[in-house]
Amino acid sequence: MNLIKELKGLVDDGDPAHFGEVIRIDMKDSQAKGAIAFREDYLEDPLSPRTTFWLVSHGEANNSTEEEPVWHNHTSFEIPDESGQLQTVLEMPFENLTNPIRMAYR
């Protein structure tokens, strides 16, 4: 897939906008996760590709409830651990900018 962007976006008054994205992922629910997954389908079982890298951004956590909301508000890079479960290796907050970028090493 080749994605090409040649022109800046325009706002209503005709002035150029500074939207540089070529891909936009709109999350329409507070618990939605916008993600790009990199998968290898030639390993082990070609019918069940293995995710090797995930670039994900989300606000509300999966275990959040209406009574007890839990907010993550971060973008992260995730890779599978030895069991195949995705683990965050780099986390960048987008709501509370006083939180530092966090790196996790195995």
N, C-alpha and C positions, 0 to 999 in steps of 0.2 A: 504494500500500500504506500503510495506517495501522497503526502499532504503538502499543498503549496498555498501560501498566502501571499498575494501580490499587492493588495491595497489595504490602507488603514480603514477602520470603520468610521462612519460618519454619525455624529449626533444630530439631533433634530434641526439645529440651526446651520448645518452644513459644515461646521468646523470638524477637523479630524479628531477622532477619539483615539485613545492609546490602548486599544485592545489588541494585544499581540497574539492571543491564543489562536491556534489552528484547531484544537480539539477543546470542546467545552463539555464538562460533565455536570449536569444540573441535578442536585439531590432534592427531591420533592417532599421528603419525609424527614423528620428530625433524627430518626434512627437509620436512615439510608447511609450507605458507604459508597462513595465514588472510588472506583479502583481500576487500575490497569494491571492485568496479570500476565506474567511471562510464563509460558508453560512448555514443557518438553513432552511431546507425545511419542517419542521414539524409545523412551525408557520403560522397562518393565511391561506395562500393559498399554498398547496403543489406543485402547478404548477408554482408558481412564488417565488422561494426561496429568502429570505432576506439576504443580505450580512451583517454580524455582525463585520467583521474585514478585513482590506485590508492591505497587505504589498506591497508597490508599489515603483518603481524607474523609473524616467524619466528625460530627459533633456529638450527638448523644450516644452513650454506650449501649451495647446490646442488653445489658442487665438492668437498664434504667426502667423505672416505673413512674406512673403519674404521681404516686404518693412520694416516691423517693427518686427524683431525677438524678442521673449521673452523667456528667458531661466530660468528654475527652477533649474535644475541640483541637484536633491535631491532624497533621499530615505525617505519614510515616512510611519508611521503607521496611518491608518485612521479608524474611527468608524462612524456609522451613528448618525446623530443628531435626534431631535424629529420628523422631517419631513421625515427622511429616507435618506437624502443626506449625503454622506460621507464627513467627516471633518478630517483634519490633527490634530493629538494629539501629535505626535513626528516627528520632521523633522531633517534630517541629510544631510548637503550639501556634494556633492562629487566633485565639480569642484573648487570652491573657498573655500579653507580650512581655510581662515581667518574668514569666517562666523561661528558663534557658532551653536551648536545644539540648536534647539528651541523646547520648549514644550508648548503646548496650553492646557488650562484647560477650561472645561465648567463651 
